[in-house]
């Protein structure tokens, strides 16, 4: 056995004359040998930094068995390969029963070939088991990370869901206030007589003051809109439909990721978008968001804080000659050393000095699973470019409409900015509002009341009782999840009680997070209004339901 195969062996010598022969035999075949006659020292070293093979002189069976037993009883001691050295065949069964991994029978000076073969077997076994333990450690680390990410996703989903209700009535009420103030402002501008025509002591007219209030409300609406986008992005990132794929607009995902990463980016660099026209890709949106978010955070962390005006992170999209979608994240940061560039996508490799080094490896596995690849270009001091190349969605997938929420029905609609135009007058309709959040119920009713007659209740059971008693509605706005009776159970009960009323239902939800709610929304052909929504979207949805009769 040559030096190229050498691996450390720790030999525990005994007091018998055979110990010298054992040591001489091992040294002839293994260049790197540590020797000790102190069992306590050998035990300590094995537990601190286990050698590939621990060779034990079994000339004193009781002492050797005691050392082996103590080693096996210690945490981590069970992985050490213990090679027992003996001259007696009769010892073999007792040696293995004592916990030794293997036995080397030393019969005499001419037994070199057999000893060499046995040492080779022991060392190869030690190498295999060490590799298996390393692979197991990697798998365990991945599972731990996956568990943490699942917990973060659950937390993000829960936070987004809890924010949706208050944010919905904030946006709805602010929209209503903006419309009313704007109407008052127009009336006061048109007529300078009466109480609206009097000026204030500071010289401002009523129209000027109303305009200032309107401006403040519009600023508040802009702030609420930013929160709405953050909640939407959290919801996108935290959705758990791991295997669900569909056509995804990479530019929209990049914009969402910029919103989420802005706290890391803001003080380090400017974001530059160079978005070319690209077709959708066939992907799972939350997983693709995970890739882009990781690349954005890495790009930001490669740039020192405090020099935002001197640095930039450029996001670009284009198609290559083969029609694949190319997304690039380029930064002007510190760059990557040449020796690290080839390992940057390897699991457990990190140049940050913290973390598990799994972020880019997971990104690589996600992109590879989508049929794409990640390329990296970098020079120290000149920044880095991470390039994600993905196949475009097929013609059928690319033409499919984008859905705002995975698993949502085809009628799903997400709130956006209010339209500037006033809603056109229409006949008043009867609208039933079912939601256990009283402030949201009041906000919805306040928005609808100028045009419709509303009835509000916090209980789906009460709503069923009203319909059972003969009341009928042109539209029914129903929360999906309620503590007493869920919107799902309400909808199912309507199928027998009043099928025509079932077609009037619009579900209000901040997201379907239970397995039952996800399955329900995939099965039913019902309209869905995602919280938080604005007044214009709410009015438009009610008009749509009424017009569908």
C-alpha positions in Angstrom: 0.0 0.0 0.0 1.6 3.2 -1.2 1.7 6.7 0.3 -1.0 7.8 -2.1 -3.5 5.6 -0.2 -2.2 6.6 3.2 -4.6 7.6 5.9 -4.0 8.2 9.6 -4.3 5.1 11.8 -4.1 5.5 15.6 -2.4 2.4 17.2 -3.1 1.7 20.8 -0.2 -0.5 22.0 -0.3 -3.0 24.8 2.4 -4.3 27.1 3.0 -7.6 25.4 6.0 -8.4 23.1 3.6 -8.7 20.2 2.9 -5.0 20.3 6.2 -4.2 18.7 5.5 -6.6 15.8 2.0 -5.1 15.4 3.5 -1.6 15.1 6.2 -2.6 12.8 3.7 -4.4 10.5 1.4 -1.4 10.3 4.3 1.1 9.7 5.5 -1.0 6.7 2.1 -0.5 5.0 0.8 2.8 6.3 3.1 5.8 6.4 0.9 8.0 8.6 0.6 6.2 12.0 0.0 7.7 15.4 1.0 5.5 18.4 0.0 5.7 22.1 0.1 3.3 25.0 -2.4 5.3 27.0 -6.1 4.2 26.5 -7.4 7.4 28.1 -5.5 9.5 25.6 -6.7 7.3 22.7 -10.3 7.7 23.9 -10.0 11.4 24.2 -8.5 11.8 20.7 -11.2 9.6 19.1 -13.9 11.7 20.6 -12.2 15.0 19.7 -11.1 14.2 16.2 -11.8 10.6 15.2 -9.1 8.9 13.1 -10.2 6.9 10.1 -9.1 3.7 11.8 -8.3 2.9 15.5 -6.0 -0.1 15.7 -6.1 -1.8 19.1 -3.6 -4.4 20.4 -5.8 -7.2 21.7 -3.0 -9.0 23.5 -4.8 -7.9 26.7 -8.4 -8.9 25.8 -10.0 -7.4 29.0 -8.3 -4.0 28.7 -8.9 -3.8 24.9 -12.6 -4.8 25.3 -13.0 -2.2 28.0 -11.5 0.5 25.8 -13.8 -0.5 22.9 -16.9 -0.6 25.2 -16.2 2.9 26.6 -15.6 4.3 23.1 -18.9 2.8 21.8 -20.8 4.2 24.8 -19.7 7.8 24.0 -21.7 10.1 21.6 -19.9 9.9 18.3 -17.8 6.9 19.4 -20.0 4.5 17.5 -18.7 5.8 14.1 -15.0 5.0 14.8 -13.6 1.9 12.8 -11.9 -0.3 15.4 -9.4 -2.7 14.0 -8.4 -5.4 16.5 -4.8 -6.8 16.2 -4.3 -10.4 17.5 -2.3 -13.5 17.0 -5.0 -16.0 18.1 -7.8 -17.2 15.9 -9.8 -18.1 19.0 -10.1 -14.4 19.9 -12.1 -13.4 16.8 -15.7 -14.1 18.1 -15.0 -12.4 21.4 -13.4 -9.4 19.7 -16.3 -8.8 17.4 -18.8 -9.2 20.3 -16.8 -6.6 22.2 -17.6 -4.0 19.5 -14.6 -4.2 17.2 -15.3 -3.4 13.5 -12.8 -5.8 12.1 -9.9 -8.2 13.0 -6.4 -8.4 11.7 -4.8 -11.8 12.4 -1.0 -11.4 12.6 0.6 -14.9 12.2 4.2 -14.0 11.6 6.8 -12.0 9.7 5.7 -13.6 6.4 2.1 -12.5 6.7 2.7 -9.1 5.0 0.3 -9.7 2.0 -2.6 -10.7 4.2 -2.0 -7.8 6.6 -1.7 -5.3 3.8 -5.0 -6.5 2.3 -6.8 -6.3 5.6 -5.5 -2.8 6.3 -6.7 -1.8 2.9 -10.2 -3.2 3.6 -10.4 -1.4 6.9 -9.3 1.9 5.5 -11.6 1.7 2.5 -14.5 0.9 4.8 -13.6 3.9 7.0 -13.5 6.1 3.9 -16.9 4.8 2.7 -18.5 5.3 6.1 -17.0 8.8 6.4 -18.4 9.8 3.0 -21.8 8.3 4.0 -21.8 10.3 7.3 -20.9 13.5 5.3 -23.7 12.9 2.9 -26.1 12.3 5.8 -25.0 15.5 7.4 -25.6 17.4 4.2 -29.1 15.8 3.9 -29.9 16.7 7.5 -28.7 20.3 6.9 -30.9 20.6 3.9 -33.9 19.2 5.9 -33.2 21.7 8.6 -33.0 24.5 6.1 -36.2 23.3 4.4 -38.0 23.2 7.7 -36.8 26.8 8.5 -37.9 28.0 5.1 -41.3 26.3 5.5 -41.7 28.0 8.9 -40.8 31.3 7.4 -43.2 30.8 4.6 -46.0 29.8 7.1 -45.2 32.9 9.2 -45.2 35.2 6.1 -48.5 33.7 5.0 -50.0 34.2 8.4 -48.7 37.8 8.7 -50.1 38.6 5.2 -53.4 37.1 6.1 -53.7 39.0 9.3 -52.8 42.3 7.6 -55.3 41.8 4.7 -58.5 42.5 6.7 -57.5 45.8 8.3 -55.7 46.9 5.1 -58.8 46.1 3.1 -61.0 48.4 5.2 -58.3 51.1 5.3 -58.1 51.2 1.5 -61.8 51.0 1.0 -62.5 53.8 3.5 -59.8 56.0 2.1 -61.1 55.5 -1.4 -64.6 56.4 -0.2 -63.2 59.6 1.6 -61.3 60.6 -1.6 -64.5 60.3 -3.7 -66.6 62.3 -1.3 -64.0 65.0 -0.7 -63.4 65.3 -4.4 -67.2 65.7 -4.9 -67.3 68.4 -2.3 -64.3 70.1 -3.8 -66.0 70.2 -7.2 -69.2 71.6 -5.7 -67.4 74.3 -3.7 -65.5 75.3 -6.8 -68.6 75.6 -8.8 -70.5 77.7 -6.3 -69.0 80.5 -4.1 -72.3 81.4 -2.4 -73.6 80.1 0.9 -71.4 78.6 3.7 -69.0 77.0 1.2 -68.2 80.4 -0.3 -66.9 82.0 2.9 -63.1 82.3 3.3 -61.1 81.4 6.4 -59.3 83.8 8.5 -56.0 82.9 6.9 -57.2 83.8 3.5 -57.7 80.3 2.2 -61.0 79.5 0.5 -63.0 76.3 1.2 -61.9 74.8 -2.1 -58.2 75.3 -1.2 -58.7 73.6 2.2 -60.6 70.7 0.6 -57.9 70.2 -1.9 -55.3 70.0 0.9 -57.3 67.4 2.7 -57.8 65.5 -0.6 -54.0 65.6 -1.2 -53.4 64.2 2.3 -55.8 61.4 1.7 -54.2 60.6 -1.6 -50.8 60.4 0.1 -52.4 58.0 2.7 -53.8 56.0 -0.2 -50.4 55.7 -1.8 -48.9 54.5 1.5 -51.7 51.9 1.8 -51.0 50.8 -1.7 -47.4 50.2 -0.9 -48.4 48.0 2.0 -50.8 46.2 -0.2 -48.0 45.4 -2.7 -45.7 44.2 0.2 -48.5 41.9 1.4 -49.1 40.6 -2.1 -45.4 39.8 -2.5 -45.3 38.0 0.9 -48.3 36.0 -0.2 -46.6 35.1 -3.6 -43.3 34.1 -1.8 -45.1 32.0 0.9 -47.4 29.9 -1.3 -46.7 26.3 -0.7 -47.9 24.6 -4.0 -44.4 23.3 -4.6 -45.2 21.3 -7.8 -47.8 23.6 -9.3 -46.5 25.2 -12.5 -47.9 27.7 -15.0 -47.0 30.6 -17.2 -45.0 33.1 -15.2 -44.0 36.6 -16.2 -40.4 36.9 -15.0 -40.5 40.7 -15.0 -43.4 40.8 -12.6 -41.7 38.3 -10.3 -38.5 40.5 -10.4 -40.5 43.6 -9.4 -42.0 41.7 -6.5 -38.6 40.5 -5.3 -37.2 44.1 -5.5 -39.9 45.2 -3.1 -39.1 42.4 -0.7 -35.3 43.0 -0.9 -35.4 46.8 -0.8 -34.4 47.0 2.9 -31.1 45.3 1.9 -30.7 47.2 -1.3 -31.7 50.8 -0.3 -28.5 51.8 1.4 -26.1 50.0 -1.0 -27.2 50.5 -4.6 -29.6 51.9 -7.1 -31.8 49.4 -8.9 -31.8 49.7 -12.7 -34.3 47.8 -14.8 -33.6 46.9 -18.4 -36.6 44.7 -19.2 -36.9 43.5 -22.8 -40.0 41.9 -24.1 -39.9 38.2 -23.1 -42.5 35.4 -23.2 -43.7 33.7 -20.0 -41.8 30.8 -18.6 -43.3 27.6 -17.4 -42.5 27.7 -13.7 -43.7 27.6 -10.1 -43.9 31.3 -9.2 -43.0 31.1 -5.5 -39.9 29.0 -6.2 -38.9 31.3 -9.0 -39.3 34.2 -6.6 -37.0 32.4 -4.2 -34.3 32.2 -6.8 -34.5 35.9 -7.8 -34.8 37.1 -4.2 -31.7 35.1 -3.3 -29.7 36.6 -6.2 -30.9 40.1 -5.3 -29.9 39.8 -1.7 -26.5 38.3 -2.6 -26.0 41.2 -5.0 -26.8 43.7 -2.4 -24.6 42.1 0.2 -21.7 42.2 -2.2 -21.8 46.0 -2.1 -20.7 48.0 1.0 -23.3 50.2 2.7 -23.3 53.9 2.3 -22.4 54.2 -1.4 -25.8 53.8 -3.0 -25.3 56.5 -5.6 -22.0 55.0 -6.8 -23.3 51.4 -7.2 -26.1 49.7 -9.0 -27.9 46.4 -9.3 -29.1 46.0 -12.9 -31.9 43.6 -13.7 -32.4 42.7 -17.3 -34.5 40.4 -19.4 -34.1 39.2 -23.0 -34.4 36.2 -25.2 -31.4 34.4 -26.6 -30.9 33.0 -30.1 -32.7 29.8 -29.1 -35.8 31.6 -27.8 -35.0 31.0 -24.2 -35.7 33.6 -21.5 -32.5 35.1 -20.0 -32.7 37.0 -16.7 -29.5 38.7 -15.5 -28.8 40.2 -12.1 -25.6 42.3 -12.3 -24.0 44.1 -9.4 -21.1 46.5 -9.0 -19.9 44.8 -5.8 -16.7 43.2 -4.7 -16.8 40.3 -7.1 -15.9 36.7 -6.5 -12.4 35.3 -6.3 -11.4 33.0 -9.2 -10.8 30.0 -6.9 -14.4 30.4 -5.5 -16.1 30.9 -8.8 -16.2 27.2 -9.7 -17.6 26.3 -6.3 -20.1 29.1 -5.8 -23.1 26.8 -6.7 -21.9 23.9 -4.6 -23.9 22.9 -1.5 -22.4 24.1 1.8 -19.9 26.4 0.1 -20.0 30.0 1.4 -17.6 32.9 1.2 -19.5 35.0 3.7 -18.3 33.3 6.9 -21.9 32.7 8.0 -24.9 30.6 7.0 -25.0 27.1 5.6 -23.9 27.9 2.1 -27.1 26.4 0.6 -28.8 29.4 -0.9 -27.2 29.3 -4.4 -27.2 25.5 -4.4 -31.0 25.5 -3.8 -31.4 28.2 -6.5 -29.4 26.0 -8.9 -31.5 22.9 -8.1 -34.8 24.9 -8.7 -33.6 26.3 -12.0 -32.3 22.9 -13.2 -35.6 21.3 -12.3 -37.3 23.9 -14.5 -35.0 22.8 -17.4 -32.8 25.9 -17.2 -29.4 26.8 -15.9 -27.5 29.4 -13.9 -24.3 31.0 -15.2 -21.9 33.2 -13.2 -19.4 35.7 -14.4 -17.3 37.7 -12.0 -14.0 39.5 -11.4 -12.7 40.7 -8.1 -13.4 44.4 -7.6 -15.6 44.5 -10.8 -18.8 43.0 -9.6 -20.7 39.9 -10.6 -23.4 38.8 -13.1 -25.7 35.9 -12.4 -27.5 34.7 -15.5 -30.7 32.6 -15.2 -31.6 30.9 -18.5 -35.1 29.3 -18.7 -37.1 27.7 -21.5 -40.1 29.8 -22.6 -43.5 28.4 -22.0 -45.1 26.5 -24.8 -47.7 28.2 -27.1 -50.6 26.8 -25.1 -49.2 27.8 -21.7 -48.0 31.2 -22.9 -51.4 32.1 -24.1 -53.1 31.2 -20.8 -54.2 34.1 -18.6 -52.2 34.7 -15.6 -53.9 33.8 -12.3 -53.3 36.1 -9.3 -53.3 33.2 -6.8 -52.4 29.6 -7.4 -55.4 27.4 -6.9 -57.8 30.3 -7.3 -60.9 30.0 -9.6 -61.0 31.6 -13.0 -63.1 34.5 -11.6 -60.4 35.6 -9.2 -59.6 39.3 -9.2 -57.0 41.3 -7.2 -57.5 44.8 -6.1 -55.5 47.6 -7.7 -55.4 51.4 -8.0 -58.8 53.1 -8.1 -59.9 54.4 -11.4 -60.1 58.2 -11.8 -63.6 58.1 -13.4 -66.7 58.2 -11.3 -68.8 55.0 -11.5 -71.7 55.3 -13.8 -75.2 55.3 -12.2 -77.0 52.0 -12.2 -80.2 50.7 -10.7 -79.9 50.0 -6.9 -79.4 46.3 -6.2 -79.6 44.2 -3.0 -76.2 43.2 -1.7 -75.6 40.8 1.2 -72.3 41.2 3.1 -71.1 38.3 5.2 -67.9 38.9 7.1 -66.9 38.5 10.8 -64.7 41.6 10.6 -67.1 44.5 11.5 -64.8 47.3 10.3 -64.4 45.7 6.9 -68.1 45.1 6.7 -68.8 48.7 7.5 -66.3 49.9 4.9 -67.8 47.7 2.2 -71.3 48.8 3.0 -70.2 52.5 3.0 -68.7 52.0 -0.4 -71.7 50.3 -1.9 -74.5 52.3 -0.2 -74.5 55.2 -2.6 -75.5 52.8 -5.4 -76.9 49.7 -3.7 -79.0 48.6 -0.8 -76.8 46.5 1.6 -77.5 44.0 4.4 -74.6 43.1 6.6 -74.1 40.1 9.0 -71.1 38.6 10.8 -72.7 35.1 10.6 -73.1 32.7 7.7 -75.8 30.9 9.6 -77.8 34.1 9.9 -77.4 34.7 6.2 -78.7 31.2 5.5 -81.7 31.9 7.8 -82.5 35.1 5.9 -82.4 33.2 2.6 -84.4 30.3 4.0 -87.0 32.9 5.1 -87.4 34.1 1.5 -84.9 37.0 1.2 -83.1 37.2 -2.1 -80.0 39.2 -3.1 -78.5 40.3 -6.4 -75.0 39.8 -5.0 -73.6 38.1 -2.0 -70.1 39.0 -0.7 -69.0 36.3 1.7 -65.7 35.8 3.6 -64.1 32.5 2.9 -63.0 31.7 6.4 -65.2 32.5 9.5 -65.1 30.9 12.9 -68.8 29.8 13.3 -69.6 28.7 9.8 -67.2 29.0 6.9 -68.0 30.5 3.6 -67.4 27.1 2.1 -70.1 25.5 4.2 -72.4 28.4 3.4 -71.8 28.0 -0.3 -72.5 24.2 -0.1 -75.7 24.8 1.8 -77.0 27.2 -0.9 -76.8 24.4 -3.5 -79.9 22.8 -2.0 -81.5 25.8 -0.4 -81.3 28.3 -3.2 -79.2 27.3 -6.2 -79.8 30.6 -8.0 -78.4 32.5 -5.0 -75.2 30.3 -5.1 -74.4 31.9 -8.4 -74.6 35.3 -6.7 -71.7 34.6 -4.3 -68.3 36.4 -4.4 -65.8 35.1 -1.9 -63.7 37.6 -0.1 -60.3 36.2 1.1 -56.8 37.1 2.0 -55.6 33.8 0.8 -56.5 30.1 1.1 -54.0 28.5 3.5 -55.7 25.3 4.6 -55.8 22.2 2.5 -59.5 22.2 2.5 -59.8 25.8 1.3 -57.3 25.3 -1.4 -59.1 22.2 -2.7 -62.5 24.0 -2.4 -61.3 27.0 -4.5 -59.9 24.7 -7.2 -63.2 22.7 -7.4 -65.9 25.5 -7.4 -66.6 27.9 -10.3 -67.1 30.9 -8.0 -65.9 34.5 -8.2 -63.1 35.5 -5.8 -62.1 39.0 -4.6 -58.6 39.0 -3.0 -58.1 41.2 0.0 -57.1 44.0 0.2 -59.2 45.4 -2.6 -60.1 48.9 -3.5 -63.5 50.6 -4.0 -63.3 50.5 -7.8 -62.6 46.8 -7.9 -65.4 46.1 -5.4 -67.9 48.1 -7.3 -66.8 46.5 -10.6 -67.2 43.0 -9.2 -70.7 43.7 -7.9 -71.7 45.1 -11.3 -70.3 42.0 -12.9 -72.4 39.7 -10.7 -75.5 41.7 -11.2 -75.0 41.8 -15.0 -74.6 38.0 -15.2 -78.2 37.2 -14.3 
